[in-house]
Amino acid sequence: MELKLKIILLLLLSLTTILFICATVRAGEEVEYLRPPPRKAFRLPWDPKSSSQPQQVHISLAGDKHIRVSWVTTDKSSPSIVEYGTSTGKYSYRAQGESTKYSYVLYRSGMIHHTVIGPLQDNTVYFYRCGGEDPEFQFKTPPSKFPVTFAVAGDLGQTGWTKSTLDHIDQCKYDVHLLPGDLSYADYIQHRWDTFGQLVQPLASARPWMVTQGNHEKEYIPFVVDEFISYNSRWKMPFEESGSTSNLYYSFDVSGVHTIMLGSYTDYNDYSDQYRWLKADLQKVDRKKTPWLVVLFHVPWYNSNEAHQGEADDMMTSMEPLLYAAGADIVFAGHVHAYERTKRVYNGKPDPCGAVHITIGDGGNKEGLARKYKLPQPEWSVFREASFGHGELMIINSTHASWSWHRNDDDEPVRSDQVSITSLIGSGCSSIGVMN
Ligand SMILES: *[C@@H]1O[C@H](CO)[C@@H](O)[C@H](O)[C@H]1NC(C)=O
């Protein structure tokens, strides 16, 4: 009797095990790639060695043939000078810049230096040092002509996944990094801006980093601190050089590409400064000189993830017609922690004269991935996946570009999406270059 019961129990147990295994395998078939969980913060000690030692060095494009070098020193009297030249240890040139600092509740920033250097030769390696102090850094200027390659990754943060993404970008051959918002995830803890600066320094001191702001840059405390104070102090972008009055939106030309950085968290309605600036900037675009038109902002207009649905509807209503009339080729956004690529699209429908929209908020921040997608997949959505990774946009010539997305498979970069994109130049689409 007892034995019989045991056998029955054993049989039942085996059966459930088998059923369970089958179910797991089936699920495994449906989900071909198992997304890894978020990783812990990548902790860098925040302990500046000597007070005038330059730290958090990063560079950005600052008008034709010029680069802005930015760094931080804890020593408030350290000079804002950059010495530079084309061979190591020999600094034939020297430029003087400016410095700023900010306080944030109890936090006092170090001295933040911004020094514009140039004119520089195209596609050339320069060696430089900041504030008259070692170490020596080096960067390469972008080429004047095609091909030119952009690395793209948004919503970076500073976790183990961020480190993985940065390592993969470091392995690729690229000229300029584009970042559609959400940099440090300091989230009010100001020294995390400093550790982020240290984390990205190896890359951001070697290639221009062109960034725009996301919601994590706001850090607004009513009546206490203004919004974007840390971001604007540390990540000064070429807004003056592009006729903008705000660091939150600007544009730049690089090797035949006109790139516009917009602000999702500043006014965008038809009467706003940003709208007026965008309209004027688009009118100035000469597609003979810059056949490609690329736009970045934080909150995606075309997004079929469950996360952040509809958040950019107002901005899209206001600004999409401007970009359409100007023939924008590619729009990058972040915010949604996943990857998605659309067809050329306009006004919610596939349109051969609209832009390709790419959401690439998958740099690896602490909040993890946005895994849920809306069903059915909208007809404009071509590829969507919730994994961490980065993108590479290689502009081959005035009409052809190659876009690829590289997912972090554990710690290996794996090219998971690739498409060739042709520019709207010569497409017969409306009024390229003839805006009113
Ligand atoms: C641009 O590159 C594409 C792809 O390599 C090539 O087919 C095309 O002929 C090139 N066009 C010009 C004008 O060089």
PDBQT file of the ligand as one rigid body, heavy atoms in Angstrom, charges set to zero:
ROOT
HETATM    1  C1  LIG A 501      27.565  55.753 -52.860  1.00  0.00    +0.000 C 
HETATM    2  O1  LIG A 501      27.791  54.504 -52.239  1.00  0.00    +0.000 OA
HETATM    3  C2  LIG A 501      26.996  53.462 -52.757  1.00  0.00    +0.000 C 
HETATM    4  C3  LIG A 501      27.203  52.246 -51.898  1.00  0.00    +0.000 C 
HETATM    5  O2  LIG A 501      28.561  51.962 -51.719  1.00  0.00    +0.000 OA
HETATM    6  C4  LIG A 501      27.327  53.242 -54.231  1.00  0.00    +0.000 C 
HETATM    7  O3  LIG A 501      26.497  52.224 -54.742  1.00  0.00    +0.000 OA
HETATM    8  C5  LIG A 501      27.082  54.550 -54.966  1.00  0.00    +0.000 C 
HETATM    9  O4  LIG A 501      27.467  54.414 -56.313  1.00  0.00    +0.000 OA
HETATM   10  C6  LIG A 501      27.860  55.674 -54.317  1.00  0.00    +0.000 C 
HETATM   11  N1  LIG A 501      27.478  56.941 -54.956  1.00  0.00    +0.000 N 
HETATM   12  C7  LIG A 501      28.341  57.856 -55.303  1.00  0.00    +0.000 C 
HETATM   13  C8  LIG A 501      27.784  59.101 -55.906  1.00  0.00    +0.000 C 
HETATM   14  O5  LIG A 501      29.549  57.692 -55.179  1.00  0.00    +0.000 OA
ENDROOT
TORSDOF 0
